[in-house]
Amino acid sequence: MAMGVYSGADSGAYFWETVMLIENFPRLKPTVMPVIRPVPEYEATGRLKAVYESTKQGLGVPWMGVVSMAFARYPHFYSALWSALEPLATTQLFQTACAELRATAESNAVVLQPTSLSDSLKAMGYAPAERDEVAATIAVFSSGNMPYVLMATLARLLLEGHAWDTSGEAGPLVSRASDAGVPARPVLMEAHHADPETQALYARMRTSLGLPFINTDYRALARWPSYFALAWDDLEPMLSSAAYVTATQSVHDKAAALVLSLPNLRGVSALDLQQAAAQDAPLEEVLGVVRLFQWLLPGLAINVAYLRGQLRTDER
């Protein structure tokens, strides 16, 4: 298992410590589905609104993911978690970690052999510009999901009492202000906007994914309902395959290794995050929500990479 971003002097000892911890950090879906109550951006006010804006700016994403909005239902917990991540988020080291995690998802999705949708989309009347727009939307999530995977993984590690004692420098800052531009917020096809066919697809997806909600990624792609139905029909059978289980496990393991390799710049301890969470709700309640998202996000990363693979072979 490659640690990738760690460059400390005793990297050999660190490697084996990380391997041992990951062996005791399985993918874990809660046996009882927790109640998910995201705080939408339009409801965030005061301190929480400021934290939301800081999160989006720091992570370089145009939207608050369901994961972060669900975490924000517990404001002391989320504020403490973001405090730990904030000084890392705009560093080159964190960006490298996100790039490594994305590469892991993409390489594992290739093994699943996504079907090219080129001929089908052309036959349905999708012009090259439309296919480019779909691909650009997928690319937003291909990149933007990675910091959320790392966020959820760090949250679970600390709430479960694992130590995050990596020291070192985080490298140069990456200026968000000078970026070519954070992508525009995706247009979402909410269930109450959708036609009956898309509503039925959403219901089927919730069953297939074992989730009570539809992630932002899918709602953004359902803006093109005929494309998305075709894409999901190709992806869905993969979800129960052994190769898919291996792929998601690889992303889970890589995320844990990367998080543990990043320096704890503010010295946030497991106890700090546990105490913050306990101010909002019973610790087991918060942990249940965190475990759900930390379980689902590796699968989401693979799914988005698979959807991207369906269009990557699109020759025009």
C-alpha positions in Angstrom: 0.0 0.0 0.0 1.6 3.3 -1.1 1.3 6.1 1.4 2.0 8.6 -1.4 2.2 12.0 0.3 4.1 11.2 3.5 7.7 12.3 3.6 8.7 11.9 7.2 12.0 10.5 8.3 10.7 7.3 9.8 8.4 6.5 6.8 8.9 2.7 7.3 7.6 2.7 10.8 4.7 5.0 9.7 3.8 2.6 6.9 3.4 -0.4 9.2 1.5 1.6 11.8 -0.9 2.8 9.1 -1.4 -0.7 7.7 -2.2 -2.0 11.2 -4.7 0.7 11.8 -6.5 0.2 8.4 -6.8 -3.5 9.2 -8.9 -2.3 12.2 -10.8 0.3 10.2 -13.2 -1.7 8.0 -15.9 -0.3 5.7 -18.8 -0.1 8.1 -22.4 0.6 7.2 -24.5 1.3 10.3 -26.8 -1.7 11.1 -29.5 0.8 11.9 -29.9 3.6 9.3 -29.4 7.0 11.1 -31.7 9.9 10.5 -30.1 12.2 8.1 -31.2 15.9 8.5 -28.9 18.0 6.3 -29.0 21.8 6.9 -29.4 23.3 3.4 -27.3 26.2 2.4 -30.4 28.5 2.3 -31.1 27.7 6.0 -27.6 28.4 7.2 -27.2 31.7 9.0 -24.6 33.4 11.2 -21.6 31.3 12.2 -22.8 28.3 10.2 -23.2 30.3 7.0 -19.7 31.6 7.4 -18.4 28.0 8.0 -20.3 26.9 4.8 -18.6 29.6 2.7 -15.3 28.8 4.2 -15.8 25.1 3.4 -16.6 25.7 -0.2 -13.8 28.2 -0.6 -11.3 26.0 1.1 -12.3 22.8 -0.7 -12.7 24.6 -4.0 -16.2 23.2 -4.6 -19.3 25.0 -5.8 -21.7 23.1 -3.5 -22.0 21.9 0.1 -22.3 18.1 -0.3 -25.0 16.2 1.5 -22.2 14.9 3.8 -21.1 18.3 5.0 -24.7 19.5 5.4 -25.6 16.4 7.3 -22.6 16.9 9.6 -23.6 20.6 10.1 -26.8 19.4 11.8 -24.3 19.1 14.7 -22.7 22.6 14.7 -20.1 22.2 17.4 -18.9 19.0 15.8 -18.8 20.4 12.3 -17.1 23.6 13.4 -14.4 21.5 15.2 -14.0 19.2 12.2 -13.6 22.1 9.7 -11.2 23.8 12.1 -9.0 20.7 11.8 -9.2 20.6 8.0 -9.2 24.3 7.2 -5.4 25.0 7.4 -4.8 21.9 5.2 -7.5 22.3 2.6 -5.7 25.0 0.5 -2.2 23.4 0.7 -0.5 21.6 -2.1 -0.2 18.5 0.1 -3.9 18.3 0.5 -4.4 18.8 -3.3 -1.9 16.0 -4.0 -3.8 13.7 -1.6 -7.1 14.5 -3.4 -5.4 13.8 -6.8 -4.1 10.4 -5.5 -7.5 9.5 -4.2 -9.1 10.4 -7.5 -6.5 8.4 -9.4 -7.3 5.4 -7.2 -11.0 5.7 -8.0 -10.5 6.1 -11.7 -8.1 3.2 -12.0 -10.4 0.9 -10.1 -13.4 2.0 -12.2 -11.5 1.1 -15.4 -11.4 -2.5 -14.1 -15.2 -2.5 -14.1 -15.1 -1.8 -17.9 -17.7 0.9 -18.3 -19.7 0.7 -21.5 -19.2 3.5 -24.0 -22.4 5.4 -24.4 -21.2 7.3 -27.5 -23.3 5.6 -30.2 -26.4 5.4 -28.0 -26.3 9.1 -27.1 -25.7 10.1 -30.7 -28.7 8.0 -31.7 -30.8 9.7 -29.0 -29.9 13.1 -30.6 -27.3 14.3 -28.1 -25.1 16.9 -29.9 -21.3 17.0 -29.2 -21.8 20.2 -27.1 -24.5 18.5 -25.0 -22.2 15.5 -24.4 -19.4 17.9 -23.4 -21.7 19.5 -20.9 -22.6 16.2 -19.3 -18.9 15.3 -19.2 -18.0 18.7 -17.6 -20.6 18.1 -14.9 -19.2 14.7 -14.1 -15.7 16.2 -13.9 -16.9 18.7 -11.2 -17.9 15.7 -9.0 -14.9 13.6 -10.0 -12.7 16.2 -8.5 -15.0 17.7 -5.9 -15.9 14.5 -4.1 -12.4 13.7 -3.0 -12.0 16.3 -0.2 -15.4 15.1 1.1 -14.2 11.5 1.2 -11.2 12.7 3.2 -13.3 14.8 5.5 -15.7 11.9 6.3 -12.7 9.6 6.8 -11.0 11.9 9.2 -14.3 12.5 11.1 -14.8 8.7 11.6 -11.2 8.1 12.6 -11.2 10.7 15.3 -14.7 9.9 16.6 -13.7 6.3 17.0 -10.7 7.3 19.0 -7.9 6.8 16.5 -4.8 9.1 16.9 -3.9 11.6 14.3 -0.5 12.5 15.4 1.3 13.0 12.1 3.6 16.1 12.2 5.3 18.0 9.5 4.8 20.8 7.0 1.9 21.0 4.6 3.7 22.7 1.7 2.8 25.8 -0.2 -0.7 27.2 -0.3 -2.9 26.9 -3.4 -4.6 30.2 -4.0 -8.3 29.7 -4.7 -8.7 33.3 -5.6 -6.4 32.9 -8.6 -8.0 29.7 -9.8 -9.5 29.6 -13.3 -12.7 29.7 -11.3 -14.6 27.4 -9.0 -17.2 25.7 -11.3 -20.7 27.0 -11.3 -23.1 25.4 -8.9 -24.7 22.4 -10.7 -28.4 22.6 -11.6 -30.1 19.8 -9.7 -33.1 17.7 -10.7 -34.9 17.4 -7.3 -37.5 14.6 -7.0 -40.4 17.1 -6.8 -39.2 18.6 -10.1 -38.8 15.3 -11.9 -41.2 13.5 -14.2 -42.6 10.1 -13.1 -39.9 8.2 -14.9 -37.1 10.0 -13.1 -38.9 9.7 -9.8 -39.2 6.0 -10.3 -35.5 5.8 -11.2 -34.7 7.6 -8.0 -36.7 5.1 -6.0 -34.9 2.3 -7.7 -31.5 3.9 -7.0 -32.3 4.3 -3.3 -33.0 0.6 -3.1 -29.9 -0.4 -5.1 -27.6 1.9 -3.1 -29.2 1.1 0.2 -29.6 4.8 1.0 -32.6 7.0 2.0 -31.5 9.9 -0.2 -30.1 10.6 -3.7 -26.7 12.3 -3.7 -26.1 15.6 -5.4 -24.1 14.1 -8.1 -26.9 12.0 -9.4 -29.5 14.8 -9.1 -27.1 17.0 -11.2 -26.8 14.4 -13.9 -30.5 13.7 -14.0 -30.9 17.1 -15.5 -30.4 15.1 -18.7 -33.0 12.3 -17.8 -32.6 10.2 -20.9 -28.8 10.2 -20.6 -28.9 9.4 -16.9 -31.4 6.6 -17.2 -29.1 5.0 -19.8 -26.0 5.5 -17.7 -27.5 4.2 -14.6 -28.9 1.1 -16.3 -25.3 0.3 -17.3 -23.8 1.0 -13.9 -26.4 -0.6 -11.6 -25.5 -4.3 -12.3 -21.9 -3.5 -11.3 -23.0 -2.6 -7.7 -23.4 -6.3 -6.7 -20.2 -7.6 -8.3 -17.1 -8.8 -6.5 -15.0 -6.4 -8.6 -17.1 -3.5 -7.3 -16.6 -4.5 -3.7 -12.8 -4.6 -4.3 -12.9 -1.2 -6.0 -14.7 0.5 -3.2 -12.5 -1.1 -0.6 -9.5 0.2 -2.4 -10.8 3.8 -2.2 -11.7 3.3 1.5 -8.2 2.1 2.3 -6.5 4.8 0.3 -8.5 7.5 1.9 -7.6 6.3 5.4 -3.9 6.0 4.5 -3.9 9.5 3.0 -5.7 11.1 6.0 -3.2 9.6 8.4 -0.3 10.8 6.3 -1.5 14.5 6.5 0.0 16.6 9.3 -2.3 17.6 12.1 -1.6 21.3 11.9 -3.9 22.4 14.7 -3.3 19.5 17.0 -6.9 18.4 17.0 -7.3 15.2 19.0 -9.9 12.4 19.0 -11.1 13.7 22.4 -11.5 17.3 21.0 -13.9 16.1 18.3 -15.7 13.7 20.6 -16.3 16.4 23.1 -17.5 18.8 20.4 -19.9 16.2 19.0 -21.3 15.5 22.5 -22.3 19.1 22.8 -24.8 18.6 20.0 -26.2 15.1 20.5 -25.3 11.7 22.0 -21.9 10.6 20.5 -23.3 7.4 19.1 -25.9 9.4 17.1 -23.2 11.6 15.5 -21.0 8.6 14.9 -23.8 6.8 13.1 -24.2 9.6 10.7 -20.5 9.9 10.1 -20.1 6.1 9.6 -22.9 6.2 7.0 -21.2 8.8 4.9 -17.8 7.4 5.3 -19.2 4.1 4.1 -21.1 5.4 1.1 -18.5 8.0 -0.3 -16.0 5.4 -1.6 -18.8 3.9 -3.6 -19.9 7.3 -4.8 -16.3 8.0 -6.0 -16.3 4.7 -7.9 -19.7 5.3 -9.4 -18.8 8.8 -10.6 -15.5 7.5 -12.1 -17.5 4.8 -13.9 -19.9 7.4 -15.3 -16.9 9.4 -16.5 -15.5 6.2 -18.1 -18.7 5.8 -20.1 -18.0 9.1 -21.8 -14.2 8.9 -21.9 -14.3 6.6 -24.9 -16.8 8.9 -26.7 -15.1 9.5 -30.1 -16.6 12.3 -32.2 
